[in-house]
Each structure stands twice: as C-alpha cells, then as structure tokens.
Amino acid sequence: MRAGNSALKLRKALESAFRPLSCDCTLSADGTLTIKFYEPCSGRVDLLVTAVRGDFLASSSALSTLIEELSFEIAACRRSFLSDR
C-alpha cells in the first residue's frame, strides 16, 4: 500500500473513532506521520502527535492499540486543560 493511501486510511479510521473531532494526518519525508486532532468549528487543537511510525497499520490490532493510546492522550490533555482553568 502506498504511503499516501495509508495516511488517508488512518485519517478515516481516526476520525471515525474520535468524532466529533477532525483529524489531519501528514506524511513526513522520513516516512513518519504527524497526527493532529482538532475541533472543526473553532480549529482548537486537542492533540498533536509527531513522528508516529507507519507500522501501526500492519494489523487491525495495532490500529486498535494506537486508537486506545490516542484516546488516553486526548483525555489527559482535556483534564490538564480543565485543571488549569
């Protein structure tokens, strides 16, 4: 599978898992991805993750693990944001 197709497949899977957030997946020259979750209306970034290796698409189990980890990170960022208020 080509890298561009992998990034598109990942973005669709992540947007489905994290609705109502939107997601951008950008492929870097070194083959890693940058993943950004943001509020579509305000543009506020909820999470930005860089240098994600592409091997998480090797299996549905690896993708599920990535989604679980990202979910934890988004929740932690939101808790931190709320506690700073």
C-alpha positions as CSV (number, residue, x, y, z in Angstrom):
1,M,0.0,0.0,0.0
2,R,1.3,3.4,-0.9
3,A,2.1,5.8,1.9
4,G,-0.5,8.4,0.8
5,N,-3.2,5.7,0.9
6,S,-2.0,4.7,4.4
7,A,-2.3,8.2,5.7
8,L,-5.8,8.5,4.2
9,K,-6.9,5.2,5.6
10,L,-5.6,6.2,9.0
11,R,-7.3,9.6,9.0
12,K,-10.6,7.9,8.1
13,A,-10.2,5.4,10.9
14,L,-9.2,8.1,13.5
15,E,-12.0,10.5,12.5
16,S,-14.5,7.6,12.9
17,A,-13.1,6.7,16.3
18,F,-12.9,10.3,17.7
19,R,-16.0,12.1,16.3
20,P,-16.8,15.0,16.6
21,L,-13.1,15.9,16.4
22,S,-11.5,16.2,13.0
23,C,-8.1,14.8,12.2
24,D,-5.2,15.6,9.8
25,C,-2.5,13.0,9.1
26,T,0.6,14.4,7.4
27,L,3.3,12.1,6.0
28,S,6.9,13.3,6.6
29,A,9.9,12.7,4.3
30,D,11.2,10.1,6.8
31,G,8.0,8.1,6.5
32,T,6.6,9.0,9.9
33,L,3.2,10.7,10.4
34,T,2.1,13.8,12.3
35,I,-1.5,13.4,13.6
36,K,-3.5,16.4,14.7
37,F,-6.9,16.3,16.3
38,Y,-8.9,19.5,16.3
39,E,-12.4,21.0,16.8
40,P,-13.7,21.5,13.3
41,C,-15.7,24.7,14.2
42,S,-13.1,26.5,16.3
43,G,-9.9,25.0,15.0
44,R,-8.7,24.4,18.5
45,V,-6.1,21.7,18.6
46,D,-6.8,19.0,21.1
47,L,-3.8,16.8,20.4
48,L,-0.8,16.9,18.1
49,V,1.4,13.8,17.8
50,T,4.6,13.8,15.7
51,A,6.9,11.0,14.5
52,V,4.3,8.2,14.5
53,R,5.7,5.2,12.8
54,G,3.6,3.7,10.0
55,D,3.8,0.1,11.2
56,F,0.6,0.6,13.2
57,L,-1.4,-0.1,10.0
58,A,0.1,-3.6,9.8
59,S,-2.9,-5.1,11.6
60,S,-6.2,-4.1,13.0
61,S,-4.9,-5.0,16.4
62,A,-2.1,-2.4,16.0
63,L,-4.5,0.2,14.8
64,S,-6.8,-0.5,17.8
65,T,-3.8,-0.1,20.2
66,L,-3.0,3.3,18.5
67,I,-6.6,4.4,18.9
68,E,-6.6,3.4,22.6
69,E,-3.3,5.3,23.2
70,L,-4.5,8.4,21.4
71,S,-7.8,8.3,23.4
72,F,-5.8,8.3,26.6
73,E,-3.7,11.2,25.5
74,I,-6.7,13.3,24.4
75,A,-8.4,12.6,27.7
76,A,-5.3,13.6,29.6
77,C,-4.9,16.8,27.7
78,R,-8.5,17.7,28.4
79,R,-8.1,17.0,32.1
80,S,-5.0,19.1,32.2
81,F,-6.7,22.0,30.4
82,L,-9.7,21.9,32.8
83,S,-7.5,21.8,35.9
84,D,-5.6,24.9,34.6
85,R,-8.8,26.9,34.5
